[in-house]
Amino acid sequence: MLKDITFANPWLLTLLVVVPLMIIWYLRKHKRIKAPMHIPSTEMFAGYRRTPRHIIYHLRFALRCLAVTALIIALARPQSKLSSEEMEIEGIDIVLAMDVSGSMKGEDFKPNRLEAAKDVALNFMNGRLNDRIALVEFAGEAFTQTPLTIDHNVLNRQLAAMRTGLLEDGTAIGDGLATAINRIKDSKAVSKVIILLTDGVNNKGSIDPETAAELAAEFGIRLYTIGVGSKGDVLYHDEHGQPFHAQADLDEALLTNMAEATEGGHYYRATNKNSLKEIFDQIDKVEKTKIDVTQYHQTKDEFKPLLIIALLALALEILLRIDN
């Protein structure tokens, strides 16, 4: 579907001024050839009617003007631009792997680590409407919550459904990453990204986290790891609502090594909700910059119909001259 028309040589359109000059010349010439004649009465012309010859005489000039107009516009090379909706622009595929272990109930983030992370992740996803996103959750085991999709209604519902206690407790970082890799490894997207968020150390699962990171690098996946949680004692409430404190435990060295094993990967540390939001904003800007270079516009020359009109008009004018 045509979106708009542009011209490869727009300066040639200034030549269209020739057409009104031709009309002025024609009108002045036609006026000069009418010689003045004084007659006592117009009764002798009472039955006079214009013949087809008079009509043809003016039609030839109209055809000449049409031919010149069409030819000038054709020389300016009008081009149609296809609408962006019809373009196949490859985007970014993103997997968000979220830790839903019991430690994510820590209240150093308000209302707790998991809910704060879900809120920030929701804003991040809603700002990337053209990218496919998948959700993976992990604790002592890993599970795909949502495969790659651009349906944000589904993503929002599934993200809201994430909670602690539904999976075996523990922190299987390697299994979480491996599950995320499995969701994105066959993607044909320009950029494949995994964002892994956790607050603990790897203490469960069958896959070594660093081995999983090397596998991500083999598939051309960029890994961003985010460690959440403040340092020191963290407030928790047990299932009966009783408060207790636990020491924060985060393997930053592991998360750093995992991210740096992939090209362009990076480790971030979030100690509160605001810093977590800033991290997602940084990732958002970096990945948007990468996708911008894939956009393109396709044009198509539209001058051929104008050339045909010009040639037909000239041919018809010549034929009318021969007949007269």
Contacts in CASP RR format, 6 or more apart in sequence:
PFRMAT RR
TARGET T0000
AUTHOR 0000-0000-0000
METHOD contacts of the structure
MODEL  1
MLKDITFANPWLLTLLVVVPLMIIWYLRKHKRIKAPMHIPSTEMFAGYRR
TPRHIIYHLRFALRCLAVTALIIALARPQSKLSSEEMEIEGIDIVLAMDV
SGSMKGEDFKPNRLEAAKDVALNFMNGRLNDRIALVEFAGEAFTQTPLTI
DHNVLNRQLAAMRTGLLEDGTAIGDGLATAINRIKDSKAVSKVIILLTDG
VNNKGSIDPETAAELAAEFGIRLYTIGVGSKGDVLYHDEHGQPFHAQADL
DEALLTNMAEATEGGHYYRATNKNSLKEIFDQIDKVEKTKIDVTQYHQTK
DEFKPLLIIALLALALEILLRIDN
1 82 0 8 1.000
1 83 0 8 1.000
1 85 0 8 1.000
1 86 0 8 1.000
2 80 0 8 1.000
2 81 0 8 1.000
2 82 0 8 1.000
2 83 0 8 1.000
3 80 0 8 1.000
3 81 0 8 1.000
3 82 0 8 1.000
3 83 0 8 1.000
3 84 0 8 1.000
4 80 0 8 1.000
4 81 0 8 1.000
5 78 0 8 1.000
5 79 0 8 1.000
5 80 0 8 1.000
5 81 0 8 1.000
5 302 0 8 1.000
6 78 0 8 1.000
6 79 0 8 1.000
6 81 0 8 1.000
6 299 0 8 1.000
7 13 0 8 1.000
7 76 0 8 1.000
7 77 0 8 1.000
7 78 0 8 1.000
7 79 0 8 1.000
8 76 0 8 1.000
8 77 0 8 1.000
8 79 0 8 1.000
8 301 0 8 1.000
9 75 0 8 1.000
9 76 0 8 1.000
9 77 0 8 1.000
10 76 0 8 1.000
11 76 0 8 1.000
12 72 0 8 1.000
12 75 0 8 1.000
12 76 0 8 1.000
13 72 0 8 1.000
13 73 0 8 1.000
13 76 0 8 1.000
15 72 0 8 1.000
15 75 0 8 1.000
16 69 0 8 1.000
16 72 0 8 1.000
16 73 0 8 1.000
18 68 0 8 1.000
18 72 0 8 1.000
19 65 0 8 1.000
19 68 0 8 1.000
19 69 0 8 1.000
19 72 0 8 1.000
22 64 0 8 1.000
22 65 0 8 1.000
22 68 0 8 1.000
23 65 0 8 1.000
26 61 0 8 1.000
53 324 0 8 1.000
56 320 0 8 1.000
56 323 0 8 1.000
56 324 0 8 1.000
57 324 0 8 1.000
59 320 0 8 1.000
60 317 0 8 1.000
60 320 0 8 1.000
60 321 0 8 1.000
63 313 0 8 1.000
63 314 0 8 1.000
63 316 0 8 1.000
63 317 0 8 1.000
63 320 0 8 1.000
64 313 0 8 1.000
64 314 0 8 1.000
64 317 0 8 1.000
66 309 0 8 1.000
66 310 0 8 1.000
66 313 0 8 1.000
67 309 0 8 1.000
67 310 0 8 1.000
67 311 0 8 1.000
67 313 0 8 1.000
67 314 0 8 1.000
67 317 0 8 1.000
68 310 0 8 1.000
70 306 0 8 1.000
70 307 0 8 1.000
70 309 0 8 1.000
70 310 0 8 1.000
70 313 0 8 1.000
71 306 0 8 1.000
71 307 0 8 1.000
71 310 0 8 1.000
73 303 0 8 1.000
73 306 0 8 1.000
74 303 0 8 1.000
74 304 0 8 1.000
74 306 0 8 1.000
74 307 0 8 1.000
74 310 0 8 1.000
75 303 0 8 1.000
76 303 0 8 1.000
77 301 0 8 1.000
77 303 0 8 1.000
78 301 0 8 1.000
78 302 0 8 1.000
78 303 0 8 1.000
78 306 0 8 1.000
79 299 0 8 1.000
79 300 0 8 1.000
79 301 0 8 1.000
79 302 0 8 1.000
80 299 0 8 1.000
80 300 0 8 1.000
80 302 0 8 1.000
81 297 0 8 1.000
81 298 0 8 1.000
81 299 0 8 1.000
82 297 0 8 1.000
82 298 0 8 1.000
82 299 0 8 1.000
82 300 0 8 1.000
84 297 0 8 1.000
87 295 0 8 1.000
87 296 0 8 1.000
87 297 0 8 1.000
87 298 0 8 1.000
89 294 0 8 1.000
89 295 0 8 1.000
89 296 0 8 1.000
90 188 0 8 1.000
90 189 0 8 1.000
90 190 0 8 1.000
90 294 0 8 1.000
91 130 0 8 1.000
91 131 0 8 1.000
91 132 0 8 1.000
91 189 0 8 1.000
91 190 0 8 1.000
91 191 0 8 1.000
91 291 0 8 1.000
91 294 0 8 1.000
92 128 0 8 1.000
92 131 0 8 1.000
92 132 0 8 1.000
92 189 0 8 1.000
92 190 0 8 1.000
92 191 0 8 1.000
92 192 0 8 1.000
92 193 0 8 1.000
92 287 0 8 1.000
92 290 0 8 1.000
92 291 0 8 1.000
93 131 0 8 1.000
93 132 0 8 1.000
93 133 0 8 1.000
93 134 0 8 1.000
93 148 0 8 1.000
93 184 0 8 1.000
93 187 0 8 1.000
93 189 0 8 1.000
93 191 0 8 1.000
93 192 0 8 1.000
93 193 0 8 1.000
94 128 0 8 1.000
94 131 0 8 1.000
94 132 0 8 1.000
94 133 0 8 1.000
94 134 0 8 1.000
94 193 0 8 1.000
94 194 0 8 1.000
94 195 0 8 1.000
94 287 0 8 1.000
95 133 0 8 1.000
95 134 0 8 1.000
95 135 0 8 1.000
95 136 0 8 1.000
95 148 0 8 1.000
95 180 0 8 1.000
95 183 0 8 1.000
95 184 0 8 1.000
95 193 0 8 1.000
95 194 0 8 1.000
95 195 0 8 1.000
96 121 0 8 1.000
96 125 0 8 1.000
96 133 0 8 1.000
96 134 0 8 1.000
96 135 0 8 1.000
96 136 0 8 1.000
96 195 0 8 1.000
96 197 0 8 1.000
97 136 0 8 1.000
97 137 0 8 1.000
97 138 0 8 1.000
97 142 0 8 1.000
97 176 0 8 1.000
97 177 0 8 1.000
97 179 0 8 1.000
97 180 0 8 1.000
97 194 0 8 1.000
97 195 0 8 1.000
97 196 0 8 1.000
97 197 0 8 1.000
98 114 0 8 1.000
98 117 0 8 1.000
98 118 0 8 1.000
98 121 0 8 1.000
98 135 0 8 1.000
98 136 0 8 1.000
98 137 0 8 1.000
98 138 0 8 1.000
98 162 0 8 1.000
98 197 0 8 1.000
99 137 0 8 1.000
99 138 0 8 1.000
99 139 0 8 1.000
99 171 0 8 1.000
99 173 0 8 1.000
99 197 0 8 1.000
99 198 0 8 1.000
99 199 0 8 1.000
99 200 0 8 1.000
100 114 0 8 1.000
100 137 0 8 1.000
100 138 0 8 1.000
100 139 0 8 1.000
100 162 0 8 1.000
100 163 0 8 1.000
100 164 0 8 1.000
100 165 0 8 1.000
100 166 0 8 1.000
100 167 0 8 1.000
101 138 0 8 1.000
101 139 0 8 1.000
101 140 0 8 1.000
101 164 0 8 1.000
101 169 0 8 1.000
101 170 0 8 1.000
101 171 0 8 1.000
101 199 0 8 1.000
101 200 0 8 1.000
102 139 0 8 1.000
102 164 0 8 1.000
102 165 0 8 1.000
102 169 0 8 1.000
102 170 0 8 1.000
103 113 0 8 1.000
103 171 0 8 1.000
103 199 0 8 1.000
103 200 0 8 1.000
103 246 0 8 1.000
103 249 0 8 1.000
104 112 0 8 1.000
104 113 0 8 1.000
104 114 0 8 1.000
104 117 0 8 1.000
104 164 0 8 1.000
104 199 0 8 1.000
104 228 0 8 1.000
105 112 0 8 1.000
105 113 0 8 1.000
105 114 0 8 1.000
105 164 0 8 1.000
105 236 0 8 1.000
105 237 0 8 1.000
106 112 0 8 1.000
106 113 0 8 1.000
106 199 0 8 1.000
106 229 0 8 1.000
106 234 0 8 1.000
106 235 0 8 1.000
106 236 0 8 1.000
107 113 0 8 1.000
107 234 0 8 1.000
107 235 0 8 1.000
107 236 0 8 1.000
107 237 0 8 1.000
108 229 0 8 1.000
108 230 0 8 1.000
108 234 0 8 1.000
108 235 0 8 1.000
108 248 0 8 1.000
108 271 0 8 1.000
108 272 0 8 1.000
109 115 0 8 1.000
109 116 0 8 1.000
109 117 0 8 1.000
109 228 0 8 1.000
109 229 0 8 1.000
109 272 0 8 1.000
109 273 0 8 1.000
109 276 0 8 1.000
110 116 0 8 1.000
110 273 0 8 1.000
113 199 0 8 1.000
113 228 0 8 1.000
113 229 0 8 1.000
114 162 0 8 1.000
114 163 0 8 1.000
114 164 0 8 1.000
116 273 0 8 1.000
116 276 0 8 1.000
117 197 0 8 1.000
117 228 0 8 1.000
117 276 0 8 1.000
118 159 0 8 1.000
118 160 0 8 1.000
118 162 0 8 1.000
119 273 0 8 1.000
120 273 0 8 1.000
120 276 0 8 1.000
120 277 0 8 1.000
120 280 0 8 1.000
121 159 0 8 1.000
121 197 0 8 1.000
121 280 0 8 1.000
122 156 0 8 1.000
122 159 0 8 1.000
122 160 0 8 1.000
123 277 0 8 1.000
123 280 0 8 1.000
124 280 0 8 1.000
124 283 0 8 1.000
124 284 0 8 1.000
125 133 0 8 1.000
125 152 0 8 1.000
125 155 0 8 1.000
125 156 0 8 1.000
125 159 0 8 1.000
126 152 0 8 1.000
126 156 0 8 1.000
127 284 0 8 1.000
128 284 0 8 1.000
128 287 0 8 1.000
129 150 0 8 1.000
129 152 0 8 1.000
130 150 0 8 1.000
130 291 0 8 1.000
131 150 0 8 1.000
131 291 0 8 1.000
132 148 0 8 1.000
132 149 0 8 1.000
132 150 0 8 1.000
132 187 0 8 1.000
132 189 0 8 1.000
133 146 0 8 1.000
133 148 0 8 1.000
133 149 0 8 1.000
133 150 0 8 1.000
133 155 0 8 1.000
134 144 0 8 1.000
134 146 0 8 1.000
134 147 0 8 1.000
134 148 0 8 1.000
134 149 0 8 1.000
134 180 0 8 1.000
134 183 0 8 1.000
134 184 0 8 1.000
135 144 0 8 1.000
135 145 0 8 1.000
135 146 0 8 1.000
135 155 0 8 1.000
135 158 0 8 1.000
135 159 0 8 1.000
135 162 0 8 1.000
136 142 0 8 1.000
136 143 0 8 1.000
136 144 0 8 1.000
136 145 0 8 1.000
136 176 0 8 1.000
136 179 0 8 1.000
136 180 0 8 1.000
136 183 0 8 1.000
137 143 0 8 1.000
137 145 0 8 1.000
137 162 0 8 1.000
137 167 0 8 1.000
138 167 0 8 1.000
138 171 0 8 1.000
138 172 0 8 1.000
138 173 0 8 1.000
138 175 0 8 1.000
138 176 0 8 1.000
138 179 0 8 1.000
139 164 0 8 1.000
139 165 0 8 1.000
139 167 0 8 1.000
139 168 0 8 1.000
139 169 0 8 1.000
139 170 0 8 1.000
139 171 0 8 1.000
139 172 0 8 1.000
139 204 0 8 1.000
140 167 0 8 1.000
140 168 0 8 1.000
140 169 0 8 1.000
140 170 0 8 1.000
140 171 0 8 1.000
140 172 0 8 1.000
140 175 0 8 1.000
140 204 0 8 1.000
140 205 0 8 1.000
141 167 0 8 1.000
141 168 0 8 1.000
141 172 0 8 1.000
141 175 0 8 1.000
141 204 0 8 1.000
141 205 0 8 1.000
142 172 0 8 1.000
142 174 0 8 1.000
142 175 0 8 1.000
142 176 0 8 1.000
142 178 0 8 1.000
142 179 0 8 1.000
143 167 0 8 1.000
143 179 0 8 1.000
144 179 0 8 1.000
144 183 0 8 1.000
145 158 0 8 1.000
145 159 0 8 1.000
145 161 0 8 1.000
145 162 0 8 1.000
146 154 0 8 1.000
146 155 0 8 1.000
146 158 0 8 1.000
147 183 0 8 1.000
148 183 0 8 1.000
148 184 0 8 1.000
148 187 0 8 1.000
149 155 0 8 1.000
168 204 0 8 1.000
170 203 0 8 1.000
170 204 0 8 1.000
171 198 0 8 1.000
171 200 0 8 1.000
171 201 0 8 1.000
171 202 0 8 1.000
171 203 0 8 1.000
171 204 0 8 1.000
172 202 0 8 1.000
172 203 0 8 1.000
172 204 0 8 1.000
172 205 0 8 1.000
172 206 0 8 1.000
172 207 0 8 1.000
173 196 0 8 1.000
173 198 0 8 1.000
173 200 0 8 1.000
173 202 0 8 1.000
173 209 0 8 1.000
173 254 0 8 1.000
173 258 0 8 1.000
174 202 0 8 1.000
174 205 0 8 1.000
174 207 0 8 1.000
174 208 0 8 1.000
174 209 0 8 1.000
174 211 0 8 1.000
174 212 0 8 1.000
175 204 0 8 1.000
175 205 0 8 1.000
175 206 0 8 1.000
175 207 0 8 1.000
176 196 0 8 1.000
176 212 0 8 1.000
177 194 0 8 1.000
177 196 0 8 1.000
177 207 0 8 1.000
177 209 0 8 1.000
177 212 0 8 1.000
177 213 0 8 1.000
177 216 0 8 1.000
177 223 0 8 1.000
177 258 0 8 1.000
178 207 0 8 1.000
178 212 0 8 1.000
178 215 0 8 1.000
180 194 0 8 1.000
180 196 0 8 1.000
181 194 0 8 1.000
181 212 0 8 1.000
181 215 0 8 1.000
181 216 0 8 1.000
181 219 0 8 1.000
181 221 0 8 1.000
184 192 0 8 1.000
184 194 0 8 1.000
184 219 0 8 1.000
184 221 0 8 1.000
185 192 0 8 1.000
185 219 0 8 1.000
185 221 0 8 1.000
190 290 0 8 1.000
190 291 0 8 1.000
190 294 0 8 1.000
191 222 0 8 1.000
191 287 0 8 1.000
191 290 0 8 1.000
191 291 0 8 1.000
192 219 0 8 1.000
192 220 0 8 1.000
192 221 0 8 1.000
192 222 0 8 1.000
193 221 0 8 1.000
193 222 0 8 1.000
193 223 0 8 1.000
193 224 0 8 1.000
193 283 0 8 1.000
193 287 0 8 1.000
194 216 0 8 1.000
194 221 0 8 1.000
194 222 0 8 1.000
194 223 0 8 1.000
194 224 0 8 1.000
195 224 0 8 1.000
195 226 0 8 1.000
195 283 0 8 1.000
196 223 0 8 1.000
196 224 0 8 1.000
196 225 0 8 1.000
196 226 0 8 1.000
196 255 0 8 1.000
196 258 0 8 1.000
197 225 0 8 1.000
197 226 0 8 1.000
197 227 0 8 1.000
197 228 0 8 1.000
198 225 0 8 1.000
198 226 0 8 1.000
198 227 0 8 1.000
198 228 0 8 1.000
198 250 0 8 1.000
198 255 0 8 1.000
199 227 0 8 1.000
199 228 0 8 1.000
199 229 0 8 1.000
199 248 0 8 1.000
199 250 0 8 1.000
200 227 0 8 1.000
200 249 0 8 1.000
200 250 0 8 1.000
200 251 0 8 1.000
201 249 0 8 1.000
201 250 0 8 1.000
201 251 0 8 1.000
201 254 0 8 1.000
202 209 0 8 1.000
202 251 0 8 1.000
202 254 0 8 1.000
209 254 0 8 1.000
209 258 0 8 1.000
210 254 0 8 1.000
210 257 0 8 1.000
210 258 0 8 1.000
210 261 0 8 1.000
212 258 0 8 1.000
213 223 0 8 1.000
213 257 0 8 1.000
213 258 0 8 1.000
213 259 0 8 1.000
213 261 0 8 1.000
213 262 0 8 1.000
214 261 0 8 1.000
216 223 0 8 1.000
216 261 0 8 1.000
216 262 0 8 1.000
217 261 0 8 1.000
217 262 0 8 1.000
217 263 0 8 1.000
220 262 0 8 1.000
220 263 0 8 1.000
221 262 0 8 1.000
222 262 0 8 1.000
222 263 0 8 1.000
222 264 0 8 1.000
222 265 0 8 1.000
223 258 0 8 1.000
223 259 0 8 1.000
223 261 0 8 1.000
223 262 0 8 1.000
223 265 0 8 1.000
224 259 0 8 1.000
224 265 0 8 1.000
224 266 0 8 1.000
224 267 0 8 1.000
224 268 0 8 1.000
224 283 0 8 1.000
225 255 0 8 1.000
225 256 0 8 1.000
225 258 0 8 1.000
225 259 0 8 1.000
225 266 0 8 1.000
225 267 0 8 1.000
225 268 0 8 1.000
226 255 0 8 1.000
226 267 0 8 1.000
226 268 0 8 1.000
226 269 0 8 1.000
226 270 0 8 1.000
226 276 0 8 1.000
226 279 0 8 1.000
227 250 0 8 1.000
227 252 0 8 1.000
227 255 0 8 1.000
227 267 0 8 1.000
227 268 0 8 1.000
227 269 0 8 1.000
227 270 0 8 1.000
228 270 0 8 1.000
228 276 0 8 1.000
229 248 0 8 1.000
229 250 0 8 1.000
229 270 0 8 1.000
229 271 0 8 1.000
230 248 0 8 1.000
230 271 0 8 1.000
230 272 0 8 1.000
231 248 0 8 1.000
231 271 0 8 1.000
232 247 0 8 1.000
232 248 0 8 1.000
233 245 0 8 1.000
233 246 0 8 1.000
233 247 0 8 1.000
233 248 0 8 1.000
234 245 0 8 1.000
234 246 0 8 1.000
234 247 0 8 1.000
234 248 0 8 1.000
235 243 0 8 1.000
235 244 0 8 1.000
235 245 0 8 1.000
236 243 0 8 1.000
236 244 0 8 1.000
236 245 0 8 1.000
236 246 0 8 1.000
237 243 0 8 1.000
237 244 0 8 1.000
238 244 0 8 1.000
252 267 0 8 1.000
252 269 0 8 1.000
255 267 0 8 1.000
256 267 0 8 1.000
258 267 0 8 1.000
259 265 0 8 1.000
259 266 0 8 1.000
259 267 0 8 1.000
260 266 0 8 1.000
260 267 0 8 1.000
268 279 0 8 1.000
268 282 0 8 1.000
269 275 0 8 1.000
270 276 0 8 1.000
270 279 0 8 1.000
END
